[in-house]
Each structure stands twice: as C-alpha cells, then as structure tokens.
C-alpha cells in the first residue's frame, strides 16, 4: 500500500516542470531575449496584426521589398507573443518562453516514463536533452515546434494510436503557429517508412507492420491536408517548402550551417551521439526499424544544420534511451539514486505544477519586477542592440533610408517602427538578391558604394569596430551623427555622391 505522504510528493514530470520553468525564467531571460534580433521582429509583426486586426499579406516593413506578397508562416505565435507583450512587456515574453520550454521537457519525461524507462535514467536523459537544446533557445516561435514535436512523438510511439482527428487538430494548430509543422510531417513519414521496411525485412510481424504503416500513411495524409488549413491557404506550405531551395540564404545563416564541433554545445552533441552509437553496438537486442529510421534521418539533419540538434535531442535521444534502458538497469547505481527517483512515480503532477505557473505569471504581470528588483529582464540588452543610438535618432526625428547590421534589423522594427528596414532576420521573405546586396555592403565588396546608392541609403547604424564603419568614417560625404560604445550612426549629406 502506498504511503499517503508519498502521494503528496511531486511526480517526476512535475519536478522537471517546476525546475525548468523557474530556472529558465529567472536565469535565462536575457539570453532568450537577446539571442538575435528575431524576438523583436516577431513582436512587431504580432503587434501589427493586433493593431490592424488583419494578417500581414504585403510587406509594410522594408524599403527593399515594399508591398511584396508576404506569407506569415508564424503569425499565430507572433500574435500570442504580442498579446503577452501587451500584458507583461518583455518579461511576459520571457515567462511565456520559460513555460513552453518547461512543458516540453515535462512532456518528454512523461513520454519516457510511459515507455518504461527507469525514472532516474529518464531524468538524466531529459536533463541532457535540455542542455543540448538550449543552444537553440530563444524567445521565438520555434519553441512551439519543440513542444509539439514531443507531443507528436508520444502520439506516434504507441501500440494503439490516438484517434485520427487528434492528429488533424495537432497539425492544424501547428501550421498556424510555426513552419516547423514540416518536420512533424517528415517524422510521421519516417515512422511509416520504418514500419514498411519492417514488413518486408522481418516477416514475423509483417501483418502488424503493414497495418501500422497503413495507419501512419493515413495520419500523414491528414497532416498534409491540415497544413493547407490556414488563412494563407496553399501559399503557406509552399512558402515553407520553397525556403529549402534557397541554398545561398542557408549557407549565409549560421544556424543552418553544419556544426563545426568547436564550441562546448556541439562537442557535447558529438559525445552524446558517439555514446549512443556505442550503446547500440553493445546491447544485444535489435533496435526496431522505425526507431532506427528516425535515428538515422534526424541525425543526418543535425549534422547538416546545427539548429536541428535541438530536434535531435527531442527525438533521437529519447528513442536511444528507450532502447538502452535495459542495459542501464544492469549498471551499478549511486546510493539510493534509483529508489529516490522511483518514489516520484507515485507523486502528484498538477498539485506541484500549478505553483510555478502562478509565480511566473505574477512575475510577468509585474513586468518582472518585485519590490524594485528586476528578477526577469524587461528590456533588450543595451550591450547587444543599439538601444541608445536608436532612441537618440528616433527622438531627433532622423530621416532617411537606413542600412544596419542584419541582426539589428529586427530590433529596428521594434524600437523605431516609423522607419523601414533594409533587411531583418526574415531572410526567407527578402530572398537571395536582397541578402546578397546586404552582404556586398557589409563585407565591402568592390560594388558596395553602388549598392548603397541603388537603395538610396542615407543613414547607417553600425558597430563602431566594424570594417564598414571604418570605411564610412573615411568616405567623403558621410559623417558620424552619433556614437557610443555599441553603435555609430552615420548620415550622408543630401545630394552627395557615394563615390570618391
């Protein structure tokens, strides 16, 4: 009989949720906000939708593609972020991100426990997965995809699948929140392919494998149909697919490049991958073909683009854990380690999950401040973005077309909405031609002056130590209008030629 006191302890999913929600909100807020300029860009897009009460269908933000057709494949998450921002400022956005992250790993914990993984090992795996995924933590819509990937994995990896309409609802919600729905469709297809391979290569369970492949095929079809159920119709999935044909943009974007294994995070990923391969070689039991298909495919994705390491940690790592759990159970354990975690299987979830939710929501409504102490950041970091420079320029009513650093474009949309941008983090919209023009100027290619002249740029906001800032400082007709430790604003005299 279970002791009553043991039933009042937190369950392992509740413990994971409690720890990560508080830890992320209180210690990682600055990183979430300042990872790049995209958080600010998403907030401006969402605020525009809330203010106009219409989706963005033509570009209102840039002077390089004014009025061009626009597909907001993250519009749902942007509206959610902007609504939270209205209530709690940037601190509210941090809290929303912390809750999404915590729910992702609590749900992953629940999935591993349902699949019979020993609780202590499940906790270690989830913690490792969070550390690996943290390389791609930012207050951006992709956090929704990370959560829904775990939800989908849990739904797919069952002897009896949930009703088909569950998958339909999942994909309809997903496609209206973030373009990562495409990975969800790929994951369903990989599982289906794995079961189909099992039907032909392992005759013992052929009928069962064929039935499962057929069921997954129907789910894939439902997901594909669901991906068209957006206000943008077929234009949204077509836009998301089309981005992967823009090779130049992916080569120029760091998160789409292969991991170089030069930093601590990617080296930890490599070490975990090698340990998983060694574990597969060591254990005698043959891994299921659907699991193997997911492991091979998603590992390939992670080796091609570092942003996919987070998806690897949420799919491959738990599948490896499920397969290696019998081996781990035979290892000697630290004193009381397994017994302590085993007690969490009888604990309560909601009783312990609600208090951190209430705490961080109150923090959000207070804009992250308690008694004058800012415990959750509510401003973009002035050492990362040109906060002082843009405040000064906006207050002075500085006019002219602005060229600025790529990652500052999103911040410009947020901090100086009256001005149009040259480019921002939405490179999928701007396309290769605009990105090439931006890079020609940024890297001082021979035609850089011509590019600025073509776009009639008369204001440049640049890091003072950048080569372009040094070049403009020497350029006839340009002068430093403002300068601080983060940014220098250069202005061009009216009617002045950019050429020497």
N, C-alpha and C positions, 0 to 999 in steps of 0.2 A: 504494500500500500504506500502511495506517495505521501511524504510528509507535507502537511499544509504549508509550512514555511517555504518549502522548495518550490511550490506552485506560485509563490509571490515573487520569486527571483526573475530577472529579465531573461527572456529567451535569447538565443544567440542572434537571430535576426534583429531583435530589438536592441541588443547590446551593440551590434555593428552600426545600426542606425543612430543610436544615441551618440556613440563615439565620433562617427564621421560628420554628423550634422553639426555638432558643437565645434569639432576641431577645424573643419573647413571654414565655417562662418567666422570663427574667432582668430584663426591664424593664417588663412589663405586668401582672405578677401582682397588684399592689394594685388596679389598675383592674378586672381580671377578677373579683376577689372582692367589690369594694365598689361596683360599678355600681348595684346596687339590693339590696333585701332578698331577692330570689328565690333567690340561690345558697344562702343559709341555709335557706330554706323547702324547697328540693329536697333538701338534705341531711337535714333532719328527716323528710321523707316517706320517703326511701330507707332511713334508719336504722330507722324504724318497721316497714317491710316486712321488713328483715333480722332485726330482733329478734323480731317476732311470727311470721315465716315465712308471712304471709298478705298478700294485696293489701289496700289500703285501699278498702273498699266503702261505709262510712258515716263521716261526719266525726268524728274524735276530737280535733280541734284547737281548735275555736271554741266560744264560748258563744252566738253569734248564730245558728248553724245546727247545733246538736248532733244527731248521729245522722242527719243528712240524707244521702240517697244520694250517693255520691261516685264519680266516674269518673276514675281516674288515667291520663290520656292521655299521661303522660310517665314512667310507672312504670319502664320498662326503663332509661332514662337515670338516673333517680333512684337505682335500686339500684346501677348502675355507679358513680355519684358517691359514694354512701355507702360502698361497698366500698373504693374508692380512699381515701376519707377515713379509714377504719379503719386502713389500712396506712401512709398518709403524711400524715394530717392535711390541713389546708387547703392546704399546699404540694403535696400529691399531687393535689388538685383543680386547682390551677393548672397543674401539669405535664400532666394529662390534657387540659385545655383547650388548652394550647400545642401538644400533639401533634395534636389534632383540627384546629386552625387550620392548622398547617404542612402536614398531609396534604392538606387541602382545596386549598391553593394549589400544592402539588407536583402533585396530580392535575389541576388546571386547566392547569398548564404542560404536562403530558404530553398533554392533550387538544389544546391549541393546536398543539403540535409535530406530533401525528398528523395534524392538518388542514392541515399545510403552512405554518403561519405562521413567518416568519423568526425565528430564536431570539432575537435582540436585541429585536425588537419584542414577541415573546411575553413576555419578561422585563419589559419596561416595562408591558405591559398587566396582567400578573399583579400587579405591584407596585402599580399604580394601583387594581386591584380590591381588594387587601388594605387599602389606605388607606381606600377608600370603605366597605368592610365593617366596618372597625374601629369605626365609630360604633355598631355593634350587637354588639361583642364583650363577652361576659360569661360567667362560668363557669356556664352554664345549658344545658339540653338542646338549645336551638335550634342549637348548634354542630354537633350531629349532622346536623340537616337541611341545614345549609350544605354539609357534606361530601357528603351523599347527593344533593343537587341536582346537584353537579358530576358525580358518578358517573352519574346518570341522563342528564344532558345528553350525556355521552360515549357512552352506550349508544344514545341515540336518534339522534344525528347520525352515522350510519354508512350506507354504501351497503347493507351486509348486516347486519341487526340480529343481536344475540346470540340464543341460543335463548330461547323464551318463558319457560321456567322460571327463567331468570336474573332476569327482571323480577318473577316471582312471589316469589322469595326476597327480592329487594330490598324490595318493598312489605310483605311480612310482617314483615321486620326493622324497617322504617321505622315502621310503625303501632304497633309495640310499644316504640318508642323516643321518638317525638315526634309531636305533631299536625301537623307540617309535611308529613306524607305527603300532605295535601290539596293542597298546592302541586305536589307531584310528579304527582298525577293531573291537575291543571289543565295542567301543562306538556305531558304526553302528549296531552291533548285539543287544546291549541293547535297542536302539531305536526301532529296528524291533520287539524285544520281547515285548516291551511295547505296540506297536500298535496291535500286535497279541493278547495280553491279553485283550486289549480294545475291540477287535472284538468279543470275547467270553463272556466278562463280562458286556459290555454295548451295548445292542442290538440296541440302537437308531441309532448309526453311524456305524453299523457293516460293511456295504459295503465299506464305505470310509476307515475304519481302516484296513480292509483286503487288499484293494488296496495299501494303504500306506506301510503295512508290506511287500507286494509282491515287491514293488518298492525298499524298503530298502534291501530286500533279494538279489535283482539283484546287488545293489550297493556293498553289502558285497562280493558277488561273484567276482565282478570286482576288488575290493580291494585285495582279496586273490590272484587272478591271477596276479595283478600288483606287489604283493610282491615277485614274482618269477623273475621279470624282472630286474635283477641286474647282474653284471659280475660274481658274485659268484653263480648265479642260485639258486637252491633249498637249497644249503648249508647255505645261509644267514638266511632265515626264520627258518630253522631247528635249527641253532645255537642259535638264539634269544629265541625260544621256549625252547630249551634244558637248557638254563640258569636257568629257573624257577624250574627245577628239581634238582638243586644243592643246597639243603637246608642248608648244612653246610656253604657255602660261604655267603648265605643271612643272616644267623644267626650271622656271624662274621663281617658283614659290617653294620656300624651304620645307613646308610640311608635306609637300607632295614628292619630295626627293627621297632617295633611299637612305636609310640610317647609316651614318658613317662609323658608328661604334667608337666615337671619340669622346663622348660625354658619358657621365655616370648612368643616366637613364637607359640609353641604348645598349650600353655594356651589360646592364642588369638584364635587359631583354634577351641578349645573346646568351648569357649564362643560363637563364631560365629555359630558353629553347634547347640548349645543349643538354641540360639536366633532364628535360622531358624526353628527348631522343634516347638518352641513356636508360631512362626508366622503361621506355617501350622495349628496348633491347633486352633488358634484364628480366622483366616479368614474363612468365611462360604463357599466360592466357593471351589468346589472339584478340586484338582490338577489332571492334566491329567496323565494317566497311563505311557506314555512314559517318562514324566518328573520324575514321582515317581520312575520308574525303574532306571533311571540314578542316581537320588539322593541316592537311597539305595545302588546300586552297587559301585559307586565311593566313597561313604562314607565308605563302608566296606574296599575298597582298601586303603583309607587314614588311617584308624585305624589299618591296618595290616602293613603298611610301611610308615614312615614319609616322604619319598621322594614323595609320592603320594598326599601330602597335596597341593602341587602346582597345580596338575591336578584337585583336588577338587575345588580349588579357581577359576579355569578357566572353570569349567563345572557346578558343583552343585551350587556354589554361584550365578552365573548369572541366572540359572533357578529358584532358590528361589526368586531372585529379580523380575523376570518377573511375578511370581505368586503373590508375596506380594505387587506389585506396587499399586493396587487399595487401599489396606489398608493404605499404606504410604501416598497416596494422601489425605487421610482424616485427617492426623495428622496436628496439628498447625505447621506453618513454622517459621523459623527465619526471621526477617525483610528482605524483598527483595531477599531472597535466591532463591526461585523458579523463580522469574522474571529475575534475573540476569543470571541464567543458561538457562532459556528459550530463551534468546536472542542469545545464541550460536547456536541454531538450524538453524539460517539463515546466519551463518558465512561462511567463506571460509576455505577450507581444505589445498589444495596444496600451496596456497599463503603463509600460515603460517608454513607448514610442511617442506618446502624446506630449509629455512634459517638454522634451527638447523642441518639439514643433511650436508649442506655445511660447517658449522662451525666445526662440529666434524670430518668431512673428512679431512679438512685442518689440524686440530689438529693431526689426525692420520699420515698424510704425513710428519708432522714436528716432528714425534715421541713424541707427547705430550708436546713439549716444545715451549714456547713463550718468546722470549727475555731472555732466560736463566732460566726462571721459569718453572719447571716441573709441569704442571697442570693436566696431565694424566700420571699415572705411566708407565714407560717403562722398568722396571726391576722387577724380582721376589724379594720379600722381604727377606732381609738377616737375619731377625729375625725369619723367618718361615722355610726357607730352608738352607741347609749347603752350602751357596754360597762361603764363604771364604775357607772352608775346601776343597771343590771340585776344586776350582780354584788352590789352592796350590798343590793338588795331581796331577791334570792334567798337571800343569806346570812342576812338577818334574818327570813326566812320570812314576808315581807309577803303578805297575802292580800287577795282582793277581785277583782272583775272589772275588767280593765284596758282602757282606751282609749289608743291610742298612734298616732303618725304612720303612715300607710299603708305606707311603705317600711320602717318598723321592725317591722312585724308579723312578717315572715319571720324577722328576726333574733331576735325574742322566742321564736319556736318553737324556734330553735336554742339560744339561751343560757339560756332559762328554760322548759324543756319541761313543768314541773309546772303552769304556768299556761295557761289558754285565751286565745285571741286574739279581738279584736273583728273584725278583718279583716286579711288579708295580700295579697300580690301575686296570689293565685289568684282574681281577681275574677270569672272565668268561673264559679266554683263559688258564690260568695256572692250573685251576682245583683245586679240593679239596686236592689232595695229596701234591702238592707244597705248598699250603696255610697252610696245617697242619704242614709241615716241618718248614715253616717260623715261625708259632706261637709257635711251640715247642721250638725253639731257643729264640724267643722274650720273652716268659714267663718263660724261664729257667726250662723247664721240665727236668726230670732226664736224658733224652736222648739228651739233647741239644748239647753236645760236639760231639756225634756221628753224629748228623745231619750236623754240620759244616764240620766234617771230610768226610762224604759221598759226599758232594758237593765240597770238596777241597777248602773251603773258606779260604783266607789268608789275607783279608782286611775287616774291619768292620767300618762303619761310623755311629755313634750313638749319640743321645743326651747325654751329659755328666752326666745328672742326672738319666739316665735310669738304672734299675737293671742290664741289660745285660752289660752296660758299666762298672759298678762296678765289675761285675763278671770277665770280661776280664782283668780288671786292676789288679786283683789278680791271674790271670791264668798264669801258667808257660809257657813261650814261646811267650807270647803276650806282645807287648809294645805300648805305646801311641806315634804315629809318629807325630801327630798334634793335637792341642787342642785349641778351642776358646769357647766362651760362648754358641754357638749353637751346635757345633758338635766336637766330638773327633774321630780321625782316629786311629784305632788300626791295627797293622800289626803283622803277625805271622812269626816267624823266619823260614827259609827254613828247610824242613825235620824234623820239630819239631812235636811231638805228641800233640794232643789236650787233651789227658787225663792226669790226675795228675800222 
